[in-house]
Amino acid sequence: MIYNVSMKIAHLLENEQAATVFDLYLPGMRKMAESNPQAASLSVEQLVRYTRNPKAEEVIAALDDALNALNTPENAVTPGERILMERFKAIEADDRAKAEKPAVHRQDAIRPGQPWLDTKGERIQAHGGAVYNEDGVYYWYGENKEHTDGKNGVWTWGIKVYASRDLMNWEDRGFLIPPELDDPNAALFPSKRIDRPHILRCEKTGKYVCWIKLSGPEAAFTIWRADKLLGPYEQVENLYNPGGHKAGDFDLIRDPESGKAYLYFDADHTSMLCMELTEDYLHAAGEAARSYANLTPPFTREAPALFEKDGKKYMLTSGMTGYVPNRSDSACCDTWDGVFESLGDPHIEDASHASFNSQISKIFPVEGSGRFIAMADRWLPGTPVDARLADVFTRVIAGTYDPERYRATDEERREMLAANRLETADTRIADYVWLPVEWKDERPILRWQDQWRP
């Protein structure tokens, strides 16, 4: 366990030393947190802000220092984590006992928002994913949510990879990077909030480099490399914070003309930061530009997806509302190291105001066609968002930072807390929304289609 103000209240209260620190800086709050599952699921920082403490910044800074002092070898594994280790090993044993299924399923179209099955008839588990094309084969890799039921502590069960030649039928190729079950502080321990893997091949070294975001208390990157696309991968960096920034959602892009590669990430939940990568792609060399600067949630941009067309650089992003979808934004720039200018929401005719109830993870080219596909996740298919709920989320979250401008009722706040489920979300049944990128007035747009063929 890593102790800081980004950790969940429920995790903090497992350690009596941390609970004492909590009582010192937030007297009287422990009883409320212990009796309220919604409050216990908040981070320490979120709780301070939601209570509208007039000295929030001072309290958060002091709490963070005090909690960081608890990061000792004695506190590295909590009793709760020991229970998780046994639970995860039992899940692994059940997986090994399952009989291998034959390839029996084929489909003739992409159907956004409907369950997408692999060639064995199993749900595809590659969320927050990306696609890499090599030797005429597309490889779709992402977060494996097959065991994430919202109750057993699993956030991601390793990184899975699938292969296809037609972008409709996908063969399960196993783990790109398997889960790590013996060390609760390892990046791939199933309760760790690893998100959105992205791979680039480094021309200089010939290595495949995979960056993965660690959200939650770590707010950092774990970086891996391999000699082959399908691995095996070895870890090079863990808990890496480029430029000392807390790391949020990100994307990697390589400029084929200059050979330079760039990291774009939500830095400190305040701006979309571009940093040039080192020649081996294993670190960020320095800050290049900031876009969407000085914003606060839910307007902070996350989930960047980058691509280039006809010399123009494009970036699509979402706002910050957890698993609950929101409006996307598209932006354009002439160079990768410049400041992007907003072009507006690419999801046209979207009555939900929630990006067709999805969040984009990557935009990739269909090889040899000049066309692009936007791949997105519908994390909560059973909890659709309409324009009213999208407005509630905007006002509740924005009101935390600017209460004079954004107002919400207590009932609306309760509604948001009940719906914004991260750790308790059953994402085993999360669906995908893949749509072709179209163009209107020189800006990328996404139009809903019930089914289509790439």
N, C-alpha and C positions, 0 to 999 in steps of 0.2 A: 504494500500500500504506500502511495506517495501522499504526504499530507500537505495541503495548501487550501486556499479559499475556493478552488475549483472543485474540490471533492464534495460528494453528496453528504448531506447531513446524516443519513442512515449509516454510511460507512464511518464517518467521524465518530459517531456515538458508540462504535464497537470498541474504541480504545479509551480507557478511563482518563489517561493523560490528556488526550485531545478533547474529551468531553469537559474536563476541568477548564481547559483554555476557552472552550466555547462558552461555559458559564461565566467566566471572568469578563469576557467582552460583550456577551449578549445575555445578561442575567434575566432569568425567567423564561427564556425561549426554549429550553430543553424540554420542558413538560409539554409545551404545545407541539413541538416537532415529534416527540415520541407518540403522541396521541393522534397525530394527523398524517396519514400516509402520503398525502400530496405534499405537505411541507417537508417531510423527511426525504422526498425524492429530489428536492431542490439542492443546488450547490450552496455552500456557505455564502458565497458572494451574492447569489440570487436572493437568498433569504434577507440579507441585509438591505438590498435595494428594494425588494417588494414591501418591506416594512416601512419604507420611506424614512429611514433614519436620517436626521438632519446632518449628521456627521459621518455619512456612509463611507466616503473615501478614506477618512482617517481610520475608521473602525476596520475596514477591509485591509488596509495596509498593515495595521498593527496585528490583526489576526493572521495574516499571511506570514509575517515574520515569526510569530509564535508557533504556528503550525509547522513551518519549515524546520524548526528546531527539533521536531519530533521524528524527522527522517533519519533514524538510526537503524543499525542491523537488528536490534531487538524488536523493533516495530515493523520490520520488513514484511512479515507474514502474520496476518490477523487470524483469530479463530474462525471468522467467517470464510476467509480464503482457504483454510484447511478443509472446511466442509465442501467448498466448491471443487477443490482438487479431487476429492473422492467421488463427487457427483460426476465430474467430467470424465474420469476414468471409466465409470460405469457406462456412460454414453458411448465412449469409444469401444468398449467391449460389445455393446449391442450392435454397433455399426459393423464390426468385424464378423459378427454372427449372421448378418443378412446375406441371403443368396444373391449372386450377381444376376441382373436382369438382361434379357436379350434386347436388341434394337428392334422395336416393333412400331414406333410412332413416326409418322411423317406428316408435314403440313405444307400447304401450297400458298400461304400468304402470311404476312405479319398482321396481327390483330391487336392493336394497342389497348391496354387496360384489361385484357383477358389473360387467364393463366397460360403461360408459355412453357411447354413441356419439351424436354430433350428427347433424343431418339429412343430412350428407354421408357418414355412415358412419365418421367419424373419432372417435377417443377425445376426449372433452371434456377440455380442459386449463384448468381454473379452480380450482386447488387452494388450500387455506387460504382459501377464498372466502366470498363473501357474496352476497345477493340484494337488489336494489333494484327496487321496483315503481313504474312511472310510466305513466300513461295506459292502464292495463289490460294493460301488458306487463311481464313479469318479466325483469330483467337479472341474469344470473349472471356475476360477474367474479371473477378470482383469478389465481394464479400459473400461468404457462404452463411446463409441464415437458416439452414435446414433444421437447426435445433434451437432457434431463438424464439421461444414461446412466451417471453415476458415474465416467466416465473422461475426458471432454473438458473438464472445468472449468466447465461450465454449471450454475449453480444455478437460475436462473429466466430464461426468455427473454421478458421483458416481461410485461405484465398483459393477459390476454385477456378478452373479454366475449362472452356468448351471450344470445339473446333467446328468450322462449317465452310463450305464452298459457295453456298447460295444465300447465306444470311437468314435463312428461315428454319433450317433443320440443324440442330446443334448436338454434337457428340460429346458426352462427358469425358474429359481427359484427366479427371482426378484433381489433386491439389497442386496448384502452382507453388504455394507455400503452406505446409500443414500447420495445424494448431500445435502449441507447446503446452503440455499438460502438467509438467513437473515443476514449473517455476511461476508463481503468481505474479512476479514482477517482469516476466518476459513479455515482449511486445505482442506475441501471438497467443498469450494465455486467453482462453475464450471469453473471460469477463472484461478484458481490455477493450476499449472502444476504438478498434482500428477501423478506418474508413478509407474508401476511395483510392485504391492502388493505381499507380500510373507508371508505365514502363517506357523508357527510351533506350535505344541501342547507341552506345558511344562509338563513333567511328574511330576515334583515336586509340581506344583500348580494345575494341571489339567486344566489350562486355555489355550485357543487358543489365540496366540499372532500374530498380523498382523502388519508388518512394511510396510510403504509406503514412497516412495521418493517424496519430494517436490523439483522440479528443479526450474530454473529461479532464481529470486533474493534471495529466501530462501536458496536453496542448503542445505537442511536438511531433517530429517526424522520426520514423524508423526507416533506414535505407538499406537495401539489399542489392546484391549483384550475382550474376551467373554467367557462365560461358555460353549457355543455350537459352533460348526463349523460355522453354518449359522447365528450366532448372537442371539440377538443384541450385537453390539460392542460398547464399551465406549473408549473414548480417554484417554490415560495415559500420553503421551508426545506430544508436538508440537514444531516444530523448534528445534529438537534435533540434535546436531552436535557431534558425538562420537569423543573424543579426541580433540575437537576443529576444526576438519577438515570439509571443505565443502564436502557435500555428493553428489555423483553421482550415477549411476546405481549400483545395488547391488543384492546379493542373500543371503539366509540363509541356513545353513545346520546343521544337528544334527548327531553326531557320536553315533550310537547305542551301541557301546562297552563301551565308557567312559561316555556317557550321556551328554557330553559337546556339546554346540551349538556355531556356529561361524557366524559372519557377514563378508562378503566379499564385499567391495565397492570401487568404483572409488573415491579415496581421493584427492581432490584438483586438479583433472585432471592431476595428475603426476604419480600415481602408484595405483596398486590394493592392498588395505590394508586388512589384515585379523585381526579381533579383536574377542576375546572370549566374549561370552555373559554372563551376570550375571545369577545366578541360576533360576531367574524368567523370563529370556529372554527379559526383558523390557529395558535393557541398555547394553552397551558394557563395559566390565570390563577393558580391556587393550589391547595394541597392541601385536599381536602374530608374524606376518611376513608381509613382503612386496614382492610382485611379480611385474614384469614389471615396475621396479622402474625408476624414473627420465626420463620419457617420456613426450612429448608434443603432442597436437593434430596435425594430425589425428591419431598418433601412440599410444597415450594413450589408454589403454584398458578400455572398458565399457561393459555393458550388460553381466556380468558374469553368467554362468549357471554351477552349480556344481553337480557332482554325483560320486558314488563310485562303482567300479566293481573289484571283486577278490582282495580286499584289497588295490587297487590302487585308488588314488583320482584324479579326472579329472575336468578341468575347461575349458569351451569354452567362448570366448569373441569376441567382435567386436571392430573395431576402432571407432574413434569419428568424425563423419561427419553429425550429425543431423539425419534427416529422410532419407537421401540418403544412401543406403546400401554400404558396403565395405567388404573387406576380413575379414573373421573370423580367429581366431587362437585357437588351442587346446593346452593344457598344462597338465602336470602330476606331481604328488608329492606322496611321501610315507605316509605323514601325513597331517592332515588338518592345522596344525600350522607351516608348512614348506614353503619354497620358490618353486613355480611351475616352471618347465622347459618346454619351448615351444616344441611342436611336429609338428607345421606347420598348414596350413589351412586344416580343415577337409572336406571342400566342394570339392570333387575331380571332375575332368572333368567339372569345372565351368568356362566357357568361359567369363562370365560377370565380373569376378574378384570381385563380389559383393554378395557372399554368396547366390546364386540363387535369387538375388534381395530381400533379407529378412534379418531380424535381430533376432537371437535366444533370447528368454526370459526365457526358463526353459527347463530342461531335466528331465523327470520323468520315473519311472519304470512301466512296465506293470506287474501288480501283479501276482506272481507265475510263471513267464516265464523266468526271468533272462534277459529280453530284455528292452531296453530304447527307448523313443521317444523324439526327439528334436522338441519343439514347437517354431515357429517363426512368426513374423509379416512381411507382405509386406505392408509397410505404404503407398507407392505411386504406386499403380498398374498401373496408367495411365502414369507414367514417368519412364520407364525402364532404367536401367543403364547398359551400355556396358563397355568393357575394356577401351575404350578411355575416357569416362566420368569419370570412376573410377580413372584413372590416373590424369585427370584434377583436381579433388577434392583433391587428395593427394598432388599435387604440390602447389595448391593455398593455402590450409590451412597450410601445412608445411612451405611454404615460409614466412608466417607471423612470424614464430619463427626462421627460418634459411634461410634467403633470399639468401645467397651465394650458398647454396647447392641446394635449390629448387626454380626454376624459373617458372613464368607463365606470359602470356601476359595479357594486360588489357581486351581483349575480353574474355579470359578464366575466369578472375575474375568476369566479368559481367555474364558469363554463370553460374558460381557457385552460385552467389547471387540470380539469377533468379530461380534456381532449388532447393536450400536448403530451402524449405519452412517448417517452424514449425507452427507458429501461423496462417499462411494463408493456411495450407494444409487441404483439405477436406478428413478427415480420416474416415468419415462415411462408405466409401466404401473400407477401407483397408481390405486386405485379409490375410489369414494365410498360412504358409508353414510348415506343419508337416511331418517329415520324420523319418524313423526308423534309429537308430544308428547301424552301422555296424562296423566291425573291420578289420584292415589290418596292419600287422606287429606290433601288440599290441598297435595300436593307433586308436582312434575313427574316423570314416569317415561317411560322409553323401553323398549319391548318389541320384541323381534326379529320381523321379518316378512320372509319370502322375497320377497314382492312385494306392492305395494299401490297404490292409486290416490288421488291427492290430491283 
